[in-house]
Each structure stands twice: as structure tokens, then as C-alpha cells.
Amino acid sequence: MHEEGQAEYHLWHSQESASSEQGTGSAECTARKTFTLFWGKRLNHQEERLVQIFKKRNFLQLFTHLLHERTMTVDWSNGKCCSGSCGLHSIRPIVCAFRDLVKLYLSNNNLNSLPPQLSNLEKLQILALDFNSFVELPLVVCSLRQLSILYLGNNQIAKLPKDLSQLSGLKTLWLDNNCFTKFPSVVCKLYNLKTLHLGYNQFRSLPPELLRLKELRSIWLSANVLNKFPPVLLEMHWLEVIDVDRNHIQYFPPLVHLTGLKVIIYDHNPCFNAPLVGEGVKRVGRWADSPDDVDDESERKTAEMSIEEKNTEVSTEVREKLPENL
């Protein structure tokens, strides 16, 4: 355990020593007290049994068993581990002592930094930092190589560090409601990403390098400032969900060729047409329930030729911008 975390244990341990002199076990009292700090609730029946079984052991052993009972999850969201209503302003290194921790929720606090000891959590898979006061992502997050889900929404972040590419196993990334004006290029190096939330920022376009994300299945771009449907998305046949709600798009190109598409959300755009989609694809937006404009066979053939020409044009536009080594 890190020295600072060890010191906190000793501090809590010493605070309970007086009560232990009156017949109450120090480890038992400290475990109960710290459990309340971690989860904001009392021990359940099974956990009380653990306290009785392990109360003669030291505090760390006892509390580790309690953590395992909670599936190695710590929830400090909404300031659950502090008595005030304004949330946490910093994270105590105590949490970094539990190296088997899998889920750590720190949402809805007032955090703007994280302790470097967080790198000890080598098994952490889910980290929630949304609804805080971060203006940049703490570099220690980039050392958590086992992360699969990272929540960063509702902060004040405008750029991401290059080291984020070290999170090669990341599958879900939330960046909504931040201060991005330019697409963070490092995201295009997260090759296992499946879900990407970018809503409520100031993106005007998407880079052609996004094509590298072959595992991406859903991209959420609502409430940005896109003035046209991003050409790169027309090349990503594997996408299942595209959300461009609340942008400035006036024209939607045909999307019939996107064979993996299941849902397209395009509502609240100043568009004069609905996107033409393949059979079974759900449209959410104006004219979504109307039949496609192309009804008779001859007109449909003309439309398909138009789609092919448009796709060729877009494909050339996108690929000319791509690096040679893509």
C-alpha cells in the first residue's frame, strides 16, 4: 500500500482505538466507518456476518473482504463518501490501495485532478468521471490499461492527451457535453472502440482517419455544429447507429449502401429531405414515417445510379485525405 494510503488507515485506526478500549473491536469499527464512507450505506446482513468472522483480523483484511462482497466496486458519485452536499474536491489515496478494484464511480463531484496512485488499480475496467470539473484528462487515467468504459461527459475538457492511445482495450468512450471544437485525433487510435459519444460539443467535421475504427458500431453526434453529413461516415459500412440530431445539416445523402445501419437519428436539422435508407433501418426525424420519394422502378434505378455516383465522389474525397499508411 502507498505510504499516504497507509497513513490514512492508521489515522482511522487510531480514531477508533478509544472505542476499542471500551470493548469494541478496532478493525470492526473502522471497517463499518470506512464502509459508510465508501458507499454511503450500512452493511447488509451478509457483510455483517463477514465483520463477525474477520473482526479479529486487521482492518485491511476485513475491508478487502467487504470489497470483494461488493464485486470490487467503489461508488463515490454524488459525494457519497463525504458529509457535505457539494461533493468531493479530491480523492483520498485510500482507494488506490485496493488493486483488485474493477469499477470506480466518481461522477457528479467537483474533481479537477486525480492522485497519481490511481495507477495502482491495474484491474480497473470502468471509470466514471462525468459531471465534474476537469479541464483536462489526468494523465494517470492513460496508465489504466484494462479500462473498457470511460465516462468523461459533462466536464470542461477541450483536448485529450496522446497517451490515451495506450488504452487499447477501450470499448466505450463518453465525451459529451465538453468544450471540444476540434476532433481529438487520438480517438482514431482507439482501435477497439465500439461506442463513441460526442454530443453537445462544437464539432464542425470529422476526420477521414475515423475509418481506422473498424470495430465502431455507434457514433453519437447530437447538438454539434455539423453543416453537412460527415463524408467519412458514408464509408463506414459497419456502423449500426448514427446520431446527428440537432445539427445544421440541410441535405442528407442516400444511406442505402450502409449495410450495417440499423438506426439513423437526424431530427432537429434544417434539412429538406429525409435520408434514403435500406429496408429495416429505423429513421428518427422529420418524414421518418413517410415512404421514400422513389416509388416506381424506373425512378428507383435512377436513384441507385445517383447513389453510386455520390458514393464514388465521397470515397475519392475521403481517401485522398487519408495518410498513405492507413
C-alpha positions as CSV (number, residue, x, y, z in Angstrom):
1,M,0.0,0.0,0.0
2,H,1.2,3.5,-0.7
3,E,2.6,5.4,2.3
4,E,-0.1,8.1,2.1
5,G,-2.9,5.5,2.0
6,Q,-1.2,3.6,4.8
7,A,-1.2,6.8,6.9
8,E,-4.9,7.2,6.4
9,Y,-5.6,3.7,7.6
10,H,-3.5,4.3,10.7
11,L,-5.4,7.6,11.2
12,W,-8.8,5.9,11.1
13,H,-7.5,3.0,13.1
14,S,-6.2,5.4,15.9
15,Q,-9.5,7.3,15.8
16,E,-11.3,4.1,16.7
17,S,-8.8,3.0,19.3
18,A,-10.6,4.8,22.1
19,S,-13.8,3.0,21.5
20,S,-12.0,-0.3,21.3
21,E,-10.8,0.2,24.9
22,Q,-14.5,0.1,25.8
23,G,-14.9,-3.4,24.3
24,T,-15.5,-2.6,20.6
25,G,-13.0,-4.2,18.1
26,S,-11.0,-1.6,16.3
27,A,-11.0,-3.3,13.0
28,E,-14.7,-3.9,13.3
29,C,-15.5,-0.2,14.0
30,T,-13.1,1.1,11.4
31,A,-14.5,-1.3,8.7
32,R,-18.0,-0.1,9.5
33,K,-17.0,3.5,9.4
34,T,-15.0,3.3,6.2
35,F,-17.7,1.2,4.6
36,T,-20.1,4.1,5.1
37,L,-17.5,6.5,3.6
38,F,-17.2,4.3,0.5
39,W,-20.9,3.5,-0.1
40,G,-22.9,5.8,2.0
41,K,-24.9,3.0,3.4
42,R,-24.7,0.4,6.2
43,L,-23.6,-3.1,5.9
44,N,-26.1,-5.7,4.8
45,H,-26.7,-9.0,6.6
46,Q,-24.1,-10.9,4.6
47,E,-21.5,-8.2,5.2
48,E,-22.3,-8.1,8.9
49,R,-21.5,-11.8,9.0
50,L,-18.2,-11.1,7.4
51,V,-17.4,-8.5,10.0
52,Q,-18.1,-11.1,12.7
53,I,-16.0,-13.7,11.0
54,F,-13.0,-11.4,10.3
55,K,-13.2,-8.9,13.2
56,K,-10.2,-10.4,14.9
57,R,-8.1,-9.8,11.7
58,N,-6.6,-6.4,10.8
59,F,-8.6,-3.7,9.2
60,L,-7.2,-4.1,5.7
61,Q,-8.0,-7.8,5.6
62,L,-11.5,-7.2,6.8
63,F,-12.2,-4.3,4.4
64,T,-10.8,-6.2,1.4
65,H,-13.3,-9.0,2.1
66,L,-16.1,-6.4,2.1
67,L,-14.9,-5.0,-1.2
68,H,-15.0,-8.5,-2.7
69,E,-18.6,-8.8,-1.5
70,R,-19.4,-5.6,-3.4
71,T,-17.8,-7.1,-6.6
72,M,-14.9,-4.8,-6.3
73,T,-16.9,-1.7,-7.0
74,V,-16.5,1.7,-5.3
75,D,-19.2,4.3,-5.9
76,W,-18.2,7.8,-4.8
77,S,-20.6,9.5,-7.2
78,N,-22.7,12.4,-5.9
79,G,-20.3,12.9,-3.0
80,K,-21.4,9.7,-1.3
81,C,-18.2,9.4,0.8
82,C,-18.4,12.9,2.3
83,S,-20.9,14.5,4.7
84,G,-21.3,17.8,2.7
85,S,-23.6,18.3,-0.2
86,C,-21.1,19.9,-2.6
87,G,-19.3,16.6,-3.5
88,L,-15.7,15.6,-3.5
89,H,-12.9,18.0,-4.4
90,S,-10.2,15.4,-4.2
91,I,-9.7,11.6,-4.0
92,R,-8.1,10.1,-1.0
93,P,-5.3,7.7,-1.9
94,I,-7.1,5.1,0.3
95,V,-9.0,3.9,-2.8
96,C,-5.7,3.2,-4.6
97,A,-4.8,0.5,-2.0
98,F,-7.3,-2.0,-3.4
99,R,-5.5,-3.3,-6.5
100,D,-8.3,-5.7,-7.5
101,L,-10.8,-2.8,-7.9
102,V,-12.8,-3.3,-11.1
103,K,-15.3,-0.4,-11.1
104,L,-14.8,3.1,-9.7
105,Y,-17.6,5.7,-9.9
106,L,-16.7,9.3,-9.2
107,S,-19.5,11.0,-11.1
108,N,-21.1,14.3,-10.1
109,N,-18.5,15.7,-7.7
110,N,-16.1,18.7,-8.0
111,L,-13.0,16.9,-9.1
112,N,-10.4,18.5,-11.3
113,S,-7.5,16.2,-10.6
114,L,-6.7,12.6,-9.6
115,P,-3.9,11.1,-7.4
116,P,-1.0,9.5,-9.3
117,Q,-1.5,6.4,-7.1
118,L,-4.6,5.6,-9.2
119,S,-2.2,3.8,-11.5
120,N,-2.1,1.0,-8.8
121,L,-5.6,0.0,-10.0
122,E,-4.3,-2.3,-12.7
123,K,-7.6,-4.3,-12.9
124,L,-9.9,-1.3,-13.2
125,Q,-12.3,-1.7,-16.2
126,I,-14.9,1.0,-15.6
127,L,-14.0,4.6,-14.6
128,A,-16.7,7.3,-14.3
129,L,-15.5,10.9,-14.1
130,D,-18.5,12.6,-15.7
131,F,-20.2,15.6,-14.2
132,N,-17.0,17.0,-12.6
133,S,-14.7,20.0,-13.2
134,F,-11.9,18.5,-15.3
135,V,-10.4,20.9,-17.8
136,E,-8.0,18.2,-19.0
137,L,-7.8,14.5,-18.6
138,P,-5.4,13.5,-15.8
139,L,-2.5,11.5,-17.4
140,V,-2.8,8.8,-14.7
141,V,-6.0,7.7,-16.5
142,C,-3.9,6.7,-19.5
143,S,-2.0,4.2,-17.4
144,L,-5.1,2.2,-16.6
145,R,-4.6,-0.3,-19.5
146,Q,-7.6,-2.6,-18.6
147,L,-10.2,0.1,-19.0
148,S,-13.1,-0.8,-21.2
149,I,-15.5,2.0,-20.4
150,L,-14.5,5.6,-19.7
151,Y,-17.1,8.3,-18.8
152,L,-15.8,11.9,-19.3
153,G,-19.0,13.7,-20.2
154,N,-20.1,17.0,-18.6
155,N,-16.7,18.4,-17.9
156,Q,-14.8,21.3,-19.4
157,I,-12.3,19.2,-21.5
158,A,-11.1,20.7,-24.8
159,K,-8.4,18.2,-25.8
160,L,-7.2,14.8,-25.0
161,P,-3.6,13.6,-24.3
162,K,-1.8,11.5,-26.9
163,D,-1.2,8.9,-24.2
164,L,-4.9,8.0,-24.3
165,S,-3.9,5.7,-27.2
166,Q,-2.4,3.3,-24.6
167,L,-6.0,2.3,-23.6
168,S,-6.1,-0.2,-26.4
169,G,-8.9,-2.2,-24.8
170,L,-11.3,0.8,-24.5
171,K,-14.7,-0.1,-26.0
172,T,-16.9,2.8,-24.8
173,L,-15.9,6.5,-24.6
174,W,-18.2,9.3,-23.4
175,L,-17.0,12.8,-24.3
176,D,-20.4,14.5,-24.5
177,N,-21.0,18.0,-23.0
178,N,-17.4,19.2,-23.1
179,C,-15.6,22.0,-24.8
180,F,-14.2,20.3,-27.9
181,T,-14.0,22.4,-31.1
182,K,-11.6,20.1,-33.0
183,F,-11.9,16.3,-33.1
184,P,-9.3,14.7,-30.8
185,S,-7.1,12.8,-33.2
186,V,-6.0,10.3,-30.6
187,V,-9.6,8.8,-30.6
188,C,-8.8,7.4,-34.1
189,K,-6.1,5.2,-32.4
190,L,-8.5,3.5,-30.1
191,Y,-9.0,0.6,-32.5
192,N,-11.3,-1.5,-30.3
193,L,-13.8,1.3,-29.7
194,K,-17.4,0.2,-30.2
195,T,-19.4,3.2,-28.9
196,L,-18.4,6.9,-29.1
197,H,-20.4,9.7,-27.6
198,L,-19.5,13.1,-28.9
199,G,-22.8,15.0,-28.4
200,Y,-23.1,18.6,-27.2
201,N,-19.7,19.9,-28.3
202,Q,-18.6,22.2,-31.2
203,F,-17.5,19.7,-33.9
204,R,-17.8,21.1,-37.4
205,S,-16.5,18.0,-39.2
206,L,-15.0,14.5,-38.6
207,P,-11.5,13.4,-39.8
208,P,-11.1,10.8,-42.5
209,E,-8.9,8.9,-40.0
210,L,-12.1,7.8,-38.3
211,L,-12.1,5.0,-40.9
212,R,-9.5,3.2,-38.8
213,L,-12.1,2.4,-36.2
214,K,-13.3,-0.9,-37.8
215,E,-15.0,-2.0,-34.5
216,L,-17.1,1.1,-34.1
217,R,-20.8,0.4,-34.1
218,S,-22.4,3.5,-32.8
219,I,-21.5,7.2,-33.0
220,W,-23.5,9.9,-31.3
221,L,-23.0,13.5,-32.6
222,S,-26.1,15.3,-31.4
223,A,-26.0,19.1,-30.8
224,N,-22.8,19.9,-32.6
225,V,-22.4,22.4,-35.5
226,L,-22.1,20.0,-38.4
227,N,-23.3,21.8,-41.5
228,K,-23.2,18.7,-43.7
229,F,-23.4,15.0,-43.2
230,P,-19.8,13.9,-42.4
231,P,-18.4,12.2,-45.6
232,V,-16.3,9.7,-43.6
233,L,-19.5,8.2,-42.2
234,L,-20.5,7.2,-45.7
235,E,-17.5,5.0,-45.9
236,M,-18.1,3.2,-42.6
237,H,-20.4,0.4,-43.7
238,W,-20.1,-1.3,-40.3
239,L,-21.8,1.4,-38.4
240,E,-25.2,0.4,-36.8
241,V,-26.3,3.7,-35.1
242,I,-25.6,7.2,-36.4
243,D,-27.0,10.1,-34.4
244,V,-26.7,13.6,-35.9
245,D,-29.7,15.1,-34.2
246,R,-29.7,18.9,-33.5
247,N,-27.0,19.9,-36.1
248,H,-27.1,22.3,-39.1
249,I,-27.4,19.7,-41.8
250,Q,-29.6,20.8,-44.8
251,Y,-29.2,17.8,-47.1
252,F,-28.8,14.1,-46.3
253,P,-27.1,11.9,-48.9
254,P,-28.6,8.4,-49.5
255,L,-27.5,5.8,-46.9
256,V,-28.8,2.7,-48.6
257,H,-25.2,1.4,-49.1
258,L,-24.6,1.3,-45.4
259,T,-25.5,-2.3,-45.0
260,G,-24.8,-2.5,-41.2
261,L,-27.0,0.5,-40.4
262,K,-29.9,-0.1,-38.0
263,V,-30.8,3.4,-36.8
264,I,-30.3,6.9,-38.1
265,I,-31.3,9.8,-35.9
266,Y,-31.4,13.1,-37.8
267,D,-34.2,15.1,-36.1
268,H,-33.9,18.9,-35.5
269,N,-31.8,19.7,-38.6
270,P,-32.9,22.3,-41.2
271,C,-33.0,19.6,-43.8
272,F,-35.3,19.5,-46.8
273,N,-35.1,15.7,-47.2
274,A,-35.0,12.5,-45.2
275,P,-32.1,10.1,-45.7
276,L,-32.8,7.3,-48.1
277,V,-32.1,4.1,-46.1
278,G,-32.2,0.3,-46.7
279,E,-35.0,-1.9,-45.7
280,G,-35.5,-2.4,-42.0
281,V,-33.4,0.7,-41.0
282,K,-35.2,2.9,-38.4
283,R,-35.2,6.6,-39.1
284,V,-35.8,9.1,-36.3
285,G,-36.6,12.6,-37.6
286,R,-38.8,14.6,-40.0
287,W,-40.6,12.4,-42.6
288,A,-39.3,9.3,-40.8
289,D,-42.6,7.5,-41.2
290,S,-43.2,8.6,-44.8
291,P,-42.5,6.3,-47.7
292,D,-39.4,7.1,-49.7
293,D,-39.9,9.5,-52.5
294,V,-38.7,7.0,-55.0
295,D,-41.6,4.7,-55.8
296,D,-41.6,3.3,-59.3
297,E,-38.9,1.1,-60.6
298,S,-37.5,3.4,-63.2
299,E,-37.1,6.2,-60.7
300,R,-35.5,3.8,-58.2
301,K,-32.9,2.8,-60.8
302,T,-32.1,6.4,-61.4
303,A,-31.8,7.0,-57.7
304,E,-29.5,3.9,-57.3
305,M,-27.3,5.3,-60.1
306,S,-27.2,8.6,-58.3
307,I,-26.2,6.9,-55.0
308,E,-23.4,5.0,-56.8
309,E,-22.0,8.3,-58.3
310,K,-22.3,10.1,-55.0
311,N,-20.5,7.3,-53.1
312,T,-17.7,7.3,-55.7
313,E,-17.4,11.0,-55.2
314,V,-17.3,10.8,-51.4
315,S,-15.0,7.8,-51.4
316,T,-12.5,9.7,-53.5
317,E,-12.8,12.8,-51.3
318,V,-12.3,10.8,-48.1
319,R,-9.4,8.6,-49.3
320,E,-7.5,11.5,-50.8
321,K,-7.3,12.9,-47.3
322,L,-6.1,9.7,-45.7
323,P,-2.4,9.1,-44.9
324,E,-0.7,6.6,-47.1
325,N,0.0,4.1,-44.3
326,L,-3.7,3.8,-43.2
